[in-house]
């Protein structure tokens, strides 16, 4: 059986290569589409997943990470006094405008303000510069993948955020969200001043040092670390009771809320899923056509086998084995190309095509089902095969 299946499979190499190309296309399309959907979903909660907080406190009106109502800075001190809170830190996340110089075009950015001396949130994967540099007035840190988009060549370059002149002091690697504008990290006082300056009259003199936050200044979130042994559900209730008009979420709840919003409130999931379905259909059509042609070309051989007493199941096994060989030989290079593409996009554009082991296994299973399903077309050809045909001239 093995020799017959392999002989039929490799007898016509051009046809075999066409079949493998079809399978590789299907594997690649399904893997990339699934990986993009998983990467898209994961990037929606990138900031949340990389924080070290147990609980995120937000406005009660928050829809997702970037759509919320600010909180007064005084809520931070109130949160710190709640029983069971070990540490609380403020986080600012707001949309703003970036301009390389006064004559350049503006670009949207997502400004992230945090405490450089804090423990619950700091930029990760810092490639150049130091976190302590952000304590300096009007300094920022951006990701390497956004250098070209923001017209920055490296550390020391200057730009403007809301007409405030800033200096790039650090560069991160791979901190990029598909669903957000480029992240620009800064200290809390700097980030607050960038926001406040938007309401200032044109020509206002920029102070040497941005003022410290006051009780009425606005922040976006409060990150909380619980004391050891605290029940997070009870702590959430105490925080919501102590801080008016707020809601508290565990780290997992906050991440899930953002991921669910982007998957269900946009058409991305449907579009990527439809693309994956197209890949499966194309793969089945190509494989089915190749197997059908192969069986048609070898009807005499299969008729001889039946005339010699071989059962239908034996012949079916030959065809299915051909399909399995095609699945394996098409899957391996297809998945290899996908992994290479995933690494390249992450390195150059910080776009995550998330290919997990479970995804790779699922795609392999899909490839097996696709090829064996396509074999049904060829099996139907020999189902009613008359062994007497081999004796006809």
GIPE-V916095 format. One record per helix or strand. SS is the DSSP state (H for helix, E for strand). FROM is the first residue (numbers start at 1). TO is the last residue. Records with the same first field share a line. If there is no record, write none. Layout:
SS->FROM-TO  FROM-TO
This chain:
H->2-10  13-43  46-49  74-80  131-135  144-146  188-199  232-242  251-264  268-297  299-307  312-349  357-383  387-391
E->55-59  64-64  67-67  71-72  85-99  106-114  126-128  139-143  158-161  164-172  182-187  218-219  221-226  246-250
